[in-house]
């Protein structure tokens, strides 16, 4: 049975709230909707203005999921869209700017919103640079910790301010706020240079090799998120895995005490109440890349 709820100024129709979405954990669609309603104030600053790719599971994680970039015609008019030019046409992406948007998407079975590193007013110029640290073994989060710290130290030496989050899946993201002064091509080239330098310094543990069969047991530093049309998992987004893990921003000193799936739908709100949001105000630390590029050149690249 459907019901309508008021979320701010908007009326959102909810349906099938008792449907099991994470059946082994007793988590229903209603639990997912309530999570996104309650986390909205903290989560929305990282989503506003960004095109979103929706990872949807209408029947929960035991059903077939799919990625959807275009906003369907039946989405209400108060859901923001941004028209994105692609080689073969255009796509009208959803943009989340208010709690009602998150609640509506959750009711549509969107378990995980993935976001662009740029915003609608400057789609070609990212304000975030993303390094995805992907371990060879699902259980090897220690290699992620080592790689994240080494990457942090290098980025700080270059004058940048890195932040870290668990992905809620296998690894972690190291994210750097930028001043939007460069386009995706320049940002990705810089990220690739950083990753290559780090892999060269730690050849037994790190790699930039895209082919899995050539990585061996080394952690892969993936810089592919830094391209037009690419996305990464939004901070505080639920992942479609058993336990409903959540991509969770951390303080650097917390890295030792967590695994990639330590935080989940049922405990991340308590964490926020106790410790606050470690990424709050991150854009005060946005930097240009030209000085960092010069310093990187001095290190041999």
C-alpha positions as CSV (number, residue, x, y, z in Angstrom):
1,X,0.0,0.0,0.0
2,X,1.3,3.5,-0.9
3,X,1.5,6.4,1.5
4,X,2.4,10.0,1.2
5,X,4.8,11.8,3.5
6,X,5.9,15.4,3.7
7,X,9.6,16.0,3.3
8,X,10.1,19.7,3.7
9,X,7.9,21.4,1.1
10,X,7.5,18.3,-0.9
11,X,5.0,15.4,-0.9
12,X,6.7,12.0,-1.6
13,X,4.7,8.9,-2.3
14,X,6.2,5.8,-0.7
15,X,5.3,2.2,-1.5
16,X,6.1,-1.4,-0.4
17,X,8.1,-0.2,2.6
18,X,8.1,-3.7,4.2
19,X,9.8,-5.3,1.1
20,X,13.0,-7.0,2.2
21,X,15.9,-5.2,0.6
22,X,18.8,-6.8,2.5
23,X,16.9,-10.0,3.5
24,X,19.7,-11.7,5.4
25,X,20.0,-8.6,7.6
26,X,16.3,-7.9,8.1
27,X,16.6,-4.5,6.4
28,X,13.6,-3.4,4.4
29,X,13.0,-0.8,1.8
30,X,11.4,1.3,4.5
31,X,14.7,1.1,6.5
32,X,16.6,2.3,3.4
33,X,14.2,5.2,2.9
34,X,14.4,6.2,6.6
35,X,18.2,6.1,6.5
36,X,18.4,8.5,3.5
37,X,15.9,10.8,5.2
38,X,17.9,10.9,8.4
39,X,21.3,11.3,6.7
40,X,20.3,13.9,4.2
41,X,21.5,17.0,6.1
42,X,25.0,15.5,6.3
43,X,25.1,13.9,2.9
44,X,23.6,16.6,0.7
45,X,26.6,19.0,0.6
46,X,28.5,16.3,-1.3
47,X,25.7,15.8,-3.8
48,X,24.4,19.2,-4.5
49,X,24.9,20.3,-8.1
50,X,26.4,17.0,-9.2
51,X,25.0,14.7,-11.9
52,X,24.2,11.3,-10.3
53,X,24.2,7.7,-11.6
54,X,21.7,5.7,-9.8
55,X,22.4,2.0,-8.8
56,X,18.9,0.7,-8.6
57,X,17.6,-2.6,-7.1
58,X,13.8,-2.5,-7.3
59,X,13.6,-5.9,-5.6
60,X,16.5,-5.5,-3.1
61,X,20.0,-6.9,-3.4
62,X,18.8,-10.5,-4.2
63,X,17.2,-9.1,-7.3
64,X,18.9,-7.8,-10.5
65,X,20.3,-4.4,-10.1
66,X,21.1,-1.9,-12.9
67,X,22.8,1.5,-13.3
68,X,20.7,4.3,-14.6
69,X,22.0,7.7,-15.6
70,X,18.9,9.3,-17.2
71,X,16.0,10.6,-15.2
72,X,12.8,8.8,-16.2
73,X,9.9,10.9,-17.4
74,X,7.8,9.8,-14.5
75,X,10.1,11.4,-11.9
76,X,8.4,14.4,-10.4
77,X,9.2,17.9,-11.8
78,X,10.7,19.0,-8.4
79,X,13.5,16.5,-8.9
80,X,16.3,18.6,-10.4
81,X,17.9,17.5,-13.7
82,X,21.1,18.6,-15.5
83,X,21.5,17.9,-19.3
84,X,24.9,16.5,-20.0
85,X,26.4,16.4,-23.5
86,X,27.7,13.0,-24.6
87,X,29.3,11.9,-27.9
88,X,26.0,10.2,-28.9
89,X,23.6,12.8,-27.6
90,X,22.5,14.1,-24.2
91,X,21.5,12.6,-20.9
92,X,19.4,14.3,-18.3
93,X,20.9,13.3,-15.0
94,X,19.3,13.6,-11.6
95,X,20.8,16.2,-9.3
96,X,20.1,15.8,-5.5
97,X,19.7,19.0,-3.6
98,X,17.2,18.3,-0.9
99,X,16.1,15.5,1.4
100,X,13.0,14.8,-0.6
101,X,15.2,13.9,-3.6
102,X,17.1,11.3,-1.6
103,X,13.9,9.8,-0.1
104,X,12.3,9.6,-3.5
105,X,15.3,7.9,-5.1
106,X,15.4,5.4,-2.2
107,X,11.7,4.6,-2.8
108,X,12.6,4.0,-6.4
109,X,15.1,1.3,-5.3
110,X,18.2,3.4,-5.7
111,X,20.5,1.9,-3.0
112,X,23.6,3.7,-4.1
113,X,24.0,7.2,-5.7
114,X,27.2,7.6,-7.6
115,X,28.4,11.2,-8.2
116,X,30.4,13.2,-10.7
117,X,33.6,14.9,-9.5
118,X,32.3,18.1,-11.0
119,X,29.1,20.2,-10.6
120,X,26.5,21.4,-13.0
121,X,27.8,25.0,-13.3
122,X,31.3,23.7,-14.4
123,X,30.8,20.2,-15.7
124,X,34.2,20.2,-17.5
125,X,36.1,21.4,-14.4
126,X,36.2,19.0,-11.4
127,X,36.3,20.3,-7.9
128,X,37.3,16.9,-6.6
129,X,40.2,14.6,-7.6
130,X,39.7,10.9,-6.7
131,X,42.1,8.1,-6.1
132,X,40.4,4.7,-5.8
133,X,42.5,2.2,-3.8
134,X,41.5,-1.3,-4.9
135,X,43.2,-4.2,-3.1
136,X,43.9,-7.5,-4.8
137,X,42.3,-9.4,-1.9
138,X,38.9,-8.5,-0.4
139,X,40.2,-9.2,3.1
140,X,43.4,-7.2,2.7
141,X,42.5,-3.8,4.1
142,X,45.9,-3.3,5.6
143,X,47.3,-2.8,2.1
144,X,44.7,-0.1,1.7
145,X,45.7,1.6,4.9
146,X,49.4,1.6,3.8
147,X,48.6,2.9,0.3
148,X,46.3,5.6,1.7
149,X,48.9,6.9,4.1
150,X,51.6,6.9,1.4
151,X,49.3,8.8,-1.0
152,X,48.4,11.3,1.8
153,X,52.0,12.0,2.5
154,X,52.8,12.6,-1.1
155,X,49.8,14.8,-1.8
156,X,50.5,16.9,1.3
157,X,54.1,17.3,0.2
158,X,52.6,18.7,-3.0
159,X,50.6,21.3,-1.1
160,X,47.2,19.5,-1.4
161,X,44.8,18.5,1.3
162,X,43.6,14.9,1.0
163,X,40.6,13.3,2.6
164,X,39.8,9.6,3.0
165,X,36.6,7.5,3.0
166,X,35.9,3.8,3.1
167,X,34.0,2.7,0.0
168,X,31.7,0.3,1.8
169,X,33.0,-2.3,-0.6
170,X,36.7,-3.4,-0.9
171,X,38.9,-0.4,-0.5
172,X,39.0,3.3,0.1
173,X,38.9,6.6,-1.8
174,X,41.4,9.4,-1.3
175,X,39.7,12.6,-2.4
176,X,41.3,16.0,-2.9
177,X,39.3,19.3,-3.2
178,X,40.3,21.5,-6.1
179,X,39.6,25.0,-7.2
180,X,38.0,24.1,-10.5
181,X,40.8,25.8,-12.3
182,X,41.6,22.9,-14.7
183,X,39.6,20.5,-16.9
184,X,39.2,16.8,-16.5
185,X,42.1,16.0,-18.9
186,X,44.6,18.0,-16.8
187,X,43.3,16.7,-13.5
188,X,43.4,13.1,-14.7
189,X,46.9,13.5,-16.1
190,X,48.1,14.9,-12.8
191,X,46.5,12.1,-10.9
192,X,48.1,9.5,-13.2
193,X,51.5,11.1,-12.5
194,X,51.0,10.9,-8.8
195,X,49.9,7.3,-9.0
196,X,52.9,6.3,-11.2
197,X,55.3,8.0,-8.8
198,X,53.8,6.2,-5.8
199,X,53.8,2.9,-7.6
200,X,57.5,3.4,-8.6
201,X,58.4,4.0,-5.0
202,X,56.5,0.9,-3.8
203,X,56.8,-1.5,-6.7
204,X,56.2,-4.6,-4.5
205,X,52.9,-3.3,-3.1
206,X,51.4,-0.8,-5.5
207,X,50.6,-0.8,-9.2
208,X,48.9,1.3,-11.9
209,X,48.4,-1.7,-14.2
210,X,44.8,-1.8,-15.5
211,X,44.8,-5.5,-16.4
212,X,44.0,-7.6,-13.3
213,X,46.1,-10.5,-14.4
214,X,49.2,-8.3,-14.3
215,X,48.7,-6.9,-10.8
216,X,49.4,-10.0,-8.8
217,X,49.0,-9.3,-5.1
218,X,49.6,-5.5,-5.5
219,X,47.0,-2.9,-4.7
220,X,45.7,-1.0,-7.8
221,X,45.7,2.8,-7.7
222,X,42.8,3.7,-10.0
223,X,42.7,7.2,-11.3
224,X,40.0,6.5,-13.8
225,X,37.3,8.4,-11.9
226,X,38.9,11.7,-13.0
227,X,37.3,11.8,-16.4
228,X,34.2,13.5,-17.9
229,X,31.2,11.3,-17.2
230,X,32.9,9.1,-14.6
231,X,31.5,8.7,-11.1
232,X,32.4,7.5,-7.6
233,X,30.4,6.4,-4.7
234,X,28.9,9.3,-2.8
235,X,29.9,9.8,0.8
236,X,27.4,8.2,3.2
237,X,25.8,6.1,0.3
238,X,24.7,2.6,1.1
239,X,26.3,-0.2,-0.9
240,X,24.3,-3.2,-2.3
241,X,26.1,-5.8,-0.2
242,X,25.2,-8.0,2.7
243,X,25.1,-5.9,5.9
244,X,24.2,-2.7,4.0
245,X,27.7,-1.1,4.4
246,X,28.0,2.6,3.9
247,X,30.8,4.6,2.2
248,X,32.0,6.5,5.2
249,X,34.3,9.6,5.5
250,X,37.1,9.2,8.1
251,X,39.6,11.2,10.0
252,X,43.1,10.1,9.0
253,X,43.8,8.9,12.5
254,X,40.8,6.6,12.4
255,X,42.1,4.6,9.5
256,X,43.9,2.0,11.8
257,X,40.7,1.1,13.6
258,X,38.3,0.3,10.6
259,X,37.7,-2.0,7.7
260,X,36.1,-1.0,4.5
261,X,32.7,-2.2,5.7
262,X,33.0,-1.2,9.4
263,X,30.1,1.3,9.1
264,X,26.7,0.4,7.8
265,X,23.1,1.5,7.7
266,X,22.5,0.7,11.3
267,X,25.5,2.3,13.0
268,X,26.7,5.3,10.9
269,X,24.1,7.7,12.3
270,X,25.4,6.9,15.8
271,X,28.9,7.6,14.6
272,X,27.9,11.0,13.3
273,X,26.2,11.9,16.5
274,X,29.3,11.0,18.5
275,X,32.1,12.2,16.2
276,X,30.5,14.5,13.6
277,X,31.3,14.6,9.9
278,X,35.1,14.4,9.3
279,X,34.7,16.0,5.8
280,X,32.7,19.0,6.9
281,X,34.0,22.2,5.3
282,X,36.4,20.3,3.0
283,X,36.0,22.9,0.2
284,X,37.8,25.5,2.4
285,X,40.8,23.4,1.5
286,X,40.4,23.5,-2.3
287,X,43.7,24.2,-4.0
288,X,44.9,24.9,-7.6
289,X,47.0,22.3,-9.3
290,X,49.7,24.5,-10.9
291,X,51.9,24.7,-7.8
292,X,51.4,21.0,-7.0
293,X,52.4,20.2,-10.6
294,X,55.6,22.2,-10.3
295,X,56.4,20.4,-7.0
296,X,55.7,17.1,-8.6
297,X,58.1,17.9,-11.4
298,X,60.8,18.6,-8.8
299,X,60.3,15.1,-7.6
300,X,61.1,13.7,-11.0
301,X,57.8,13.7,-12.9
